[in-house]
Amino acid sequence: MAIGKTVLVTGGSSGIGFSISKHFANAGYQLLWVSLVKEEIDIAISKLRSEIPDCNIDSLVLDLSSSDSAVKVYNWVKENQWNVDVLINNAGFGTFGFSSDIDIDRELNMIELNVVNVYKMTRLFLKDMLHKDEGTIINISSNTSFQPTPKLSAYGATKSFVNHFSRSVNEELKILKSNVKIMCVCPAAIKNTNFRKAGKMDKLKTFSGLATTTSEEVAKDVWNGFIKHKDFVVSGWKMRILYRISGLVPYGIQQFLVRKEIKEVQ
């Protein structure tokens, strides 16, 4: 049991964040959640406590797509004198459609949340972890970071940033011989979260396609990767198979398969 340990999860009250929180709560971690909707947080806390009665949860209602959100989270942690042992940058959303048609402000908000906030949160909490020479940052990327994905262009680009930034900084930590680790997680399309509806992707074939996964499977992969000290996790067993063989598949065929996955079904 990790008594006295604390995990901070953005978007912890739903989807992947909620499923991951169960694993950490069962292991004795104090949970810190930062999410957008208070009602959702309240319902999620009640649900989690019905399953794990002695879990310890504190929460902050905050729009993480605002430019000062990362500093507000960091100050909230400092004001309460919490020591964050694990940071999970999970909150995010996607946009779908031709880039020429999508509302620019909507995509700029996505970039602020998926890229800028992840960057700032990582930098702020990494500083403290380096000072202690311990801690883990888990950044949730996506399988869209592996190849160009039409109609998910900006979203895939944000997740490519998360992938490359996380893995590159983790290599820096190895050079510094630090005990701090950054783990990058790349899930396949997840069929049982609000991400699909919020991104207006209800008819998108990929959510019932080749490598579809669930938030529970992703959470299990994240937890197993964490306890095994991994720094890169491809989540979903079907996605792991496709990832391993992708280097053998010509680019044109890869894009043919991608275009099939982003078709909308009636």
Secondary structure, DSSP 8 states (H G I E B T S, - for coil): --TT-EEEEETTTSHHHHHHHHHHHHTT-EEEEEES-HHHHHHHHHHHHHHSTT--EEEEE--TTSTTHHHHHHHHHHHTT---SEEEE-------S-TTTS-HHHHHHHHIIIIIIHHHHHHHHHHHHHHHT--EEEEE--GGGSS--TT-HHHHHHHHHHHHHHHHHHHHHHHTT-S-EEEEEEE--BTTSTHHHHTT-TTBGGGGSTT-B-HHHHHHHHHHHHHTT-SEEEESHHHHHHHHHGGGS-HHHHHHHHHHHT-B--
